[in-house]
């Protein structure tokens, strides 16, 4: 099981770091902060570039911590929070990524949540530092709730901002 958790952490961490750097720097074919900021503005996140930077940094930090298996509950909360916002921003396009839907952020968020419950495994910095008591049902639940409590208000604010800036159809 520990090898499986290591592989899962490394894979999700590497992919999510790349996802974050697409926003922050335009790496890996990403849009960079200016264009990502404009997209965030269209979703109701204002100011768009600032919100894109906050999302990118939260994703990158959460991803690196997950990959290292360090501070796993906090890493879980960071990823769950940012992916909740992303999934809700894309929800109007449906589930599947091929249609621009919320499939990818849901997958990242659910994977992070699972790691919050299982813990990072024996091959992690948490284990090396003796922090294994910070995993399991209680810590996974706390991380999940913290992630949702940080992500849902941001998504709700964006929804309100988007509705406030929609031109009248009358």
C-alpha positions in Angstrom: 0.0 0.0 0.0 2.8 2.4 0.8 4.3 2.1 -2.7 0.8 2.8 -4.2 0.4 5.9 -2.0 3.8 7.2 -3.0 3.1 6.7 -6.7 -0.3 8.4 -6.3 1.2 11.3 -4.4 4.0 11.8 -6.9 1.7 11.6 -9.9 -1.0 13.9 -8.6 1.6 16.3 -7.2 3.5 16.5 -10.5 0.3 17.0 -12.6 -1.1 19.6 -10.2 2.1 21.5 -10.1 2.0 21.6 -13.9 -1.6 22.7 -13.7 -0.6 25.5 -11.4 2.3 26.6 -13.5 0.1 26.8 -16.5 -1.8 29.6 -14.7 1.2 31.3 -13.1 3.8 31.3 -15.9 2.1 30.0 -19.1 4.3 26.8 -18.9 3.1 23.6 -20.4 0.9 25.4 -23.0 -0.9 27.4 -20.3 -2.4 30.8 -20.5 -0.3 32.6 -17.9 -1.6 35.1 -15.4 -2.9 37.7 -17.9 -5.1 35.4 -19.9 -6.0 33.2 -17.0 -6.9 36.3 -15.1 -9.3 37.3 -17.9 -10.9 33.8 -17.7 -11.2 34.2 -13.9 -12.9 37.5 -14.5 -15.4 35.9 -16.8 -16.2 33.4 -14.0 -16.8 36.3 -11.6 -13.4 36.3 -9.8 -12.3 39.9 -9.4 -9.6 41.0 -9.7 -9.0 38.1 -12.1 -5.2 38.1 -12.3 -4.9 38.3 -8.5 -7.4 35.5 -8.0 -5.6 33.4 -10.6 -2.3 34.0 -8.8 -3.9 33.0 -5.5 -5.4 29.8 -7.1 -2.1 29.0 -8.8 0.0 29.4 -5.6 -2.5 27.4 -3.5 -2.5 24.6 -6.1 1.3 24.6 -6.3 1.9 24.6 -2.6 -0.7 22.0 -2.0 0.7 19.8 -4.8 4.3 20.0 -3.6 3.2 19.2 -0.1 1.1 16.2 -1.3 4.0 14.9 -3.4 6.3 15.1 -0.4 3.8 13.7 2.0 4.3 16.7 4.2 1.5 18.3 6.2 -0.9 16.1 4.3 -4.1 17.5 6.0 -3.1 21.0 5.0 -2.1 20.0 1.5 -5.5 18.2 1.2 -7.4 21.3 2.3 -5.5 23.6 -0.1 -6.2 21.3 -3.1 -9.8 20.6 -2.1 -10.5 24.3 -1.7 -9.0 25.4 -5.0 -10.5 22.5 -6.9 -14.0 23.1 -5.4 -13.8 26.7 -6.8 -12.7 25.4 -10.2 -15.3 22.6 -10.4 -18.1 25.0 -9.5 -16.8 27.5 -12.1 -17.0 24.8 -14.8 -20.2 23.1 -13.6 -22.4 24.8 -16.1 -20.5 23.0 -18.9 -21.3 19.6 -17.4 -19.0 16.9 -16.1 -16.7 15.8 -18.9 -13.5 17.7 -19.7 -14.0 17.3 -23.4 -16.9 19.7 -23.0 -15.0 22.0 -20.7 -16.6 20.5 -17.7 -15.6 19.9 -14.1 -14.1 16.4 -14.5 -10.4 17.4 -14.0 -10.8 19.6 -10.9 -13.1 17.0 -9.4 -10.5 14.3 -10.0 -7.8 16.4 -8.4 -10.0 17.3 -5.4 -11.2 13.8 -4.8 -7.7 12.4 -5.0 -6.4 14.9 -2.5 -9.4 14.1 -0.2 -8.6 10.4 -0.4 -5.0 11.1 0.6 -6.3 13.2 3.5 -8.1 10.1 4.8 -5.4 7.5 4.0 -2.5 9.6 5.0 0.6 9.8 2.8 2.0 6.3 3.7 5.3 5.2 5.1 7.4 6.7 2.3 6.7 10.3 3.1 8.1 13.2 5.1 5.1 13.0 7.5 6.2 9.5 8.4 9.9 10.4 8.6 9.0 13.3 10.9 6.7 11.2 13.1 3.6 13.0 12.0 1.6 9.9 11.1 -1.0 10.6 13.8 -2.3 13.4 11.5 -4.1 11.0 9.1 -7.2 8.9 9.3 -10.9 9.6 9.5 -10.8 12.6 11.8 -8.0 14.4 10.0 -9.3 13.5 6.6 -12.7 14.9 7.6 -11.2 18.1 9.0 -9.1 18.6 5.9 -12.1 18.0 3.6 -14.3 20.4 5.6 -11.6 23.0 5.8 -11.1 22.8 2.0 -14.8 23.1 1.4 -15.1 26.0 3.9 -12.4 27.9 2.0 -13.6 27.1 -1.5 -17.3 27.4 -1.3 -17.4 31.1 -0.1 -14.9 32.0 -2.9 -17.1 30.2 -5.5 -20.3 31.9 -4.0 -18.7 35.3 -4.2 -17.7 34.7 -7.9 -21.2 33.6 -8.6 -22.6 36.8 -7.1 -20.1 39.0 -9.0 -20.8 37.2 -12.3 -24.6 37.7 -11.8 -24.1 41.4 -10.9 -22.1 42.0 -14.1 -24.5 40.2 -16.6 -26.1 42.8 -18.9 -29.9 43.0 -18.6 -31.9 41.1 -21.2 -34.9 43.6 -21.1 
